[in-house]
Amino acid sequence: MTRCMADERGHGGLSPKMLATFAPRLTGALRAVYDAAGTGMRGWIDLPRQDPRPFLDYRNENAGRYDCLLVIGIGGSALGITALASALLPFYYNELSPEERGTRPRLYVLDNVDPDETTDLLNRLDLERTLVNVISKSGTTGESMAGYLVVKERLEAAVGAAAVKDHLVFTTDPAGGALRRIGTTLGVPMFDLPAAVGGRFSVLTAVGLLPAALTAMDVQGLLAGASDMADWIAGTEGWENPACAFAGVQFLEDTALGRFVSVMMPYSARLRDVADWYRQLWAESLGKAEDRQGRVVNTGPLPVKGLGVTDQHSQLQLYMEGPDDKILTFLGVGEFATEVIVPAPGPEAEELAYLGGHTLAELMAAEQRSTAWALAQEGRPSLTITVPRVDAFSVGALLYLLEMATAVAGELYDVDAYNQPGVELSKQATYALMGRPGFEALAGEIS
């Protein structure tokens, strides 16, 4: 947090007095999160304590049976597993040979309705050796269910209608909904998406853990890391609490200093999609027209994704000299899994000699430190979250930290962090344009 603090001239950020004054409010916000646990859509709080055996058992029962796993979902039903896969599977995982993957299937995530993408993907898959995981809580998510219908037709042509159920697994509401009914009718295996967990908080449910288990990610390590972070958060308060510190800095930079743009910039390619996942979590939870008293507030910070060092060459100019309306969060890595030493150049490139003998990890760390320092020279604040290494334990801890920070921020902004009324109108308009019964009148209003 040091780079969020005002300098000796009072420029750039938060003051010790501001932090001290705000600390009791942080403690109250965290207490409010825990007091409401077990109510509404807060079932995610206890997910680190769950038993992962159902996912592991399903993996073991189907080991080696499928060459491809296709996940069909959108929003939280896709962003979570994408973040896990980028972080925990080898780079270019789908290009590994069957021998290199062992019994693990290749993993594809279909999270859009682009016809060209859908066609090219399905044309590449050997559907006789593909398992399709359809994720939709209600079973009426238009995008995901359209994808399901397209894939089901392809499966019927490839394996026959009677065998389609052997190539499907559903993740859906435990009690009802269209997808639950379809699964029951067809005899498809199903996993529960808990009723008290919303999509953007669902990464540690079957939404993320089932495909993670099927591709042999360390599901137990993910939950252990999340559980460890849960204990840390429960055992501290105020600015010593990591979730409170993150939420508090973001809130004060926005509401007190006018920095409403929250940039997350991982200095690790493995964590790039964590920033994507965070964008939905932060935006959909905190961007609200009304507070919990029904007052119109039109509040919410704007999350932006970057990638170090790549976006030093695309976004940094704006962050250094553009409007002072941003707070950057760097995600750093203490130790990378591999070491790559830059060789000394030959005499034809003496100007590159300073690089020789250093590792790429050293260069990455230097770039991160230099960027944070340069921003500070211009009075532009940043904070840093460093994971020891990118493994299942650290990723589980990081995801849970950001979820809890979002819940605390919801208390600070005094908004319902678990609803998303702003998406309903466009959803209803889409239903109307696509001819869904009951929306005929709305179709005539859409220009």
N, C-alpha and C positions, 0 to 999 in steps of 0.2 A: 504493500500500500504506500510505500514511501514516495513513489512518483505521483501520487494523488494529492500530496500535501503542498500547501502554498510555500513558495520559496521565501528567502529572507526579506524580499520586497513585498511579500503578500500576494504575489502573482501565482496564478496557475492552479490553485486547488483549495483543498480543505484545510481548516485550521485546527490545532489541538483543542481549542475551546469549542469549536463546532462539533467535534467528535465526542467530547466529554458531555456536552449538553444533549446530544442525540442518543447516547448509550442506553439510557433507560427505555427509550422508545423501541430500540432494537430488542431489548429483553422482553418487552411487552408483546412485540410482534411474534417472536418465537414462541412465547407462552400461548398466544392465541392459536398458533398453528397446532400445537400439541393438544390444547384444550378441545379443539374441533376434530381431532383424529378419531376415526371411526364413524364420522358423519359425512353426509354428502358424497362428494367424489374424491375423498381423501384416502382411499384404500391403498394407494401407492406407498404410503408412509411405512407400512409394515411388510412390504414385499421382500426386503432383504432377508427376512426370517423364514421364507417359504422353503418347502422341501422340493429340490429340483429333480427328484427321482422319476416323476412321470415323464419328463422330457428325456432323461437319460435312458429310461426303459424303452421308450418309443424308438430312440436312436438305435439301441442295441438290437431291437426286434427287426429293424429294417436295414441294418448295416450291409452295405454292398449291393443292395437291391436296386438302387437308383443311381444314375450317372449325373443327373441334373436335379436341382431343387429350384423351382420357380415360385417366388413369393409375389402374390398379387395383393396390393394394398395401396393406400394413399395417406399422406400426412403422417401422423404418428405411427401408422401401421406399416410404413415403409422407411421413414427416416431413422428410426431406432435401429433396425437390423442393418441398415446401410452403414450407420456409424460403427456398429460392432464389427461388421465385416472388414471395413477399411482399417480399423485399429488392430484387429486380432488375427485376421487371415494373412497369409503371405501376399505381398504385392504380386499382381498378375496371377492370382490364384487360379482363375478359370483356365489359364493357359498351361497349368501343370498337367502332366500325363496322368492317366489313371494309376500308374504305379506310384507316382509321387504323391498323389492324393490319398492313396490307400482306399479305404471304404467311404471316403468323404465325397459327396456329390459336388459338382460345380454349383455356384449360387448366382441366380439372377433375380433382380427385383424389378417388377413392372409396376410403376407408380404413376403412370399417365395414360392417356387415351390417344396418344399420337398414333395414327394408323400405320405410318411407315415404320416407326420403331417397333410396334407390336408385330407387324408382319415379318420384318427382318429377324426379330428375336425368335418367333415361333418357327420360322423356316430353318433356323440353326439347331433347334432342339430335336433330339431323338425322343419323341414323346412316349415311345414304348419303354424308355428308361428314365422317365421324368416323373417327379412328384411335385404336385402343385399345392402350395399352401395359400388358401384364400383367407384373407383377414378382413372382417367387417363385423363390428359389434351388432349393428342392426340388421345387416343383410340387405339393406336398401341403399347403401352407398353407390350412387349411380356409376361412378368411374370404375370402382373395384368389381361391381357385379357385371358391368358390361365386359370387362376383361375376363371374368369367370365364364360368361356365356360363350365368348369367342373361343377360349381355350377348351371348354367342355366339348364344343362341336369338333374341334381338331382332335381331341382325345378319342371321341367316339369313332371318328374316321380311322384313327391309328390303331386302337386296341379293341374296339367294339363296345357297344353301350353297356354290356354286362360287366366289363372290366374297368369302367371309368372310375368307380369308387375306390379301386386299388391304387389309383394315381392321384387321389385327392386327400387333403387333410384340411379341416376348417378350424379357424380360430374365431370364436364368436361369443355372443352373450350366453351365459349359462342357463338362462331360464326360457328364452323365447326369441322371437325375431325370425325374419325370412330365411337367413342362412342356417339357423338351427333346424328349421322345418325341412329345408332342402336336404340337409345332411342326414336327418332322421329318415326321410323318405328313401334316399339313395343308399343308406348304410355307410356313410362316410365317417371315418374317425374324426372326433372333434375335441378341441381343447378350449377351455373357458377363458374368455377375456373378462375378468371380474367386473361385476356391475358397477362397483364403486371406484373404478379406475378409468379415467378418460384417455383418449388416444395418445395425446402428447406426453402423458406420464406412464405409458404402458411398456416401455422398453424392457423392464424387468419382469414382465408377465410372459405368457406364451407367445405374445407378439414378437418379442425379441429372443426369448430363451429357447423356443422350439427350433427355429432355423439355426440358432447358434449351436444347439446341441447336435443337430443333424450334420453340421459341418465340423463337428468336434472342437468347437471353441470351448474354453474352460468355463463352463456355466457355474460350477461351484466357486471358482475364483472370482467371477463377477459378483456373485451374491456375497461372498466373504468380504470383498472390498467395499461393497455398498453397506454391509452390516457394520464394518469398522468405521466408516464415515458416519453412519447413523449414531454410533456410540459417541464419537467425537463431538458431533453437533449436540447431542443430548446432554453431554457433560460439561459444556462451556456456555458462556453467555456474552452478550455485548460484542465488543470489537474483537474479543478473543475467539469468538465463534466463527468458523469459516463461512457458513451460510449467511449469517448476519452481516459479516464484514463485506462480502460480495454484494449482497442486497443493499446494504446501507450506503456503500460508496456509489453504486449505480443510482440509487434514489436521490442522494444529496447532489451528485453531479448534475442530475436532471432538474430537480425541482429548485435547488438553491443557486446553481451556477449556470443553468440553461444548456447543459450538455445532454441532450436527449438522444443522441445517436450512440448506441452501444456496439462497438466494433470488437468482434472476437477474432483474434489472429493466432492460430496455432503455428508454432515453429516445429512442426512435425507433420509430414504428409499423412502419417497414420491417423492423426487427429483432425484432419481437414473436415471430415463429415460430422464430427462432434459439433463443430461450429454451425453446420447446416441444421442439425437436430436442435441446437440451442436457439436458432432463429425462430423456429416454430414455437418452442416452449415459451420463450420470452415474449414474442409478439402476440400470440393468441391468448396467453394468460393475462397480460397486463394492458393490452390495448382495448380500452372500454369507453363507451359513451357515458355511462352513469356509474357513480359509486354505489356503495351498498345502502346508502340512504335514499337512493333514487335521484340524486342531484346530477345534473348534466356537467360532466367534467372533461369529456373527450381527452382522456389521458393515455399515456403509454409511450415508453421509449422505443426507438427504432433500432432493431438489431441488424447488424451488417456483418457479413462473412468476409474474412481475408485469409491469406495464407502466407506465412513467412517462409522463405524470404521472397517468394515470387511476387507478392503484392507490394513490396517495397518499390518495385519497378512499375506499379500501376496506380496504387492508391496513396502512397506515402506523401506525394507532393500535395495532395488535397489536405491530408491530416496535418502537415506542417504549416501550410500557408493559407489554407482555406478557412471557412468559418470555424470559430472556436466553439463547436457544438458537439464535440465527440469525446467519449471516454473509451480508451482501448484496453482490452484484456488480452494479454499475451499468454498462450499456453506453451510452457516450456517443458523440456524433457531432460532429466538429469543424466541419463545414460542410454544411448542408443544400442540396439541389439548387435550392430556390426560396426567395425572400424575400417574406414577407408582412408588411407594415407595418400596425400597429394605428392606425387613424385617431383623431385627437383627438375626444373626445365634445363634444356640444353643451352649452349651459348647463344643460340639464335633468339632466345626469349628471356634475356637477363632481367627484364623488368618484371617478370613473374616469379623471380627467385624467392620473394618473401612468402609465397604460398608453399613452397617445397618443404616437406617434413611435417606440415600440419595435417590434421585430420579434417574430414568434412564436418564432423561433429563440432570441432573447435570453431570452424568457420560459421556454422549455424549459430552457435552460442554467441560468437562475437557480433554477428549480424543482429541478433535479438537485443543484446545489451546496447549496442550502438544506436539502434532505432529508439529504444526507450529513452536513452540519454539525450539523443537529438531532439526528440519531442519535448522533453523536460526543459531544454534550453529555450524553447519557444513558449513555455508555459502551458504545454499540452499534456494532460494527465494520462497516466496508464497504470494498470495494476497487472501483476503477474501471478499465475497459478503454475506451479511446477510439479509435475509428477516424477517420481524417481525413475520410472521406465514405463514404456507403453506395454503393459501386460493386463491380463484380465482383472487382477485385483485393483490396479490403479484406475482402469477404465470404469469399473463398477463404482469405485469411490467417487470419481469425477462426475459421473452422470447423476449419482444420488446427491452430491453437493449442489449441482446446478438445479435439480428439482427442488430441493429444500430452499435454496436461495430464491427461487421463483415464488414459492409459497410465502416466504417471509416478505418478499417485495409486494405481493398481493395485499398483505396486511398493511404495509406502509402506504401504499397507494389507496387503500380502503376500497378495493374492487374485488369482485368475485373472480378468482384466478382459475376457476374450473368450468366456466361456461364460455360460449363463443357465439352470442346472438348476432354478431355482425356478419356471419357467413350465411345466415338463413335466407336472406332475400335473394341473393344470387342463386342459391341452391333451388329455391322455389321457382325462380324464373327459368332455370334450366329444365326443371320438371315440366313447366308449362310449354316450353319450346319443343320438348321431346314428346309431348302428348300424354303425359301421365294423367290418368283420371283424377278429377278434383281440382285441377289447376287451369281449366279452360278459360276462366274469366281473366286470369292474370296474363295469359298468352296475348290477349288483345291489347293489353296496355304496354307491351314491350316494343320499343321502337327499334 
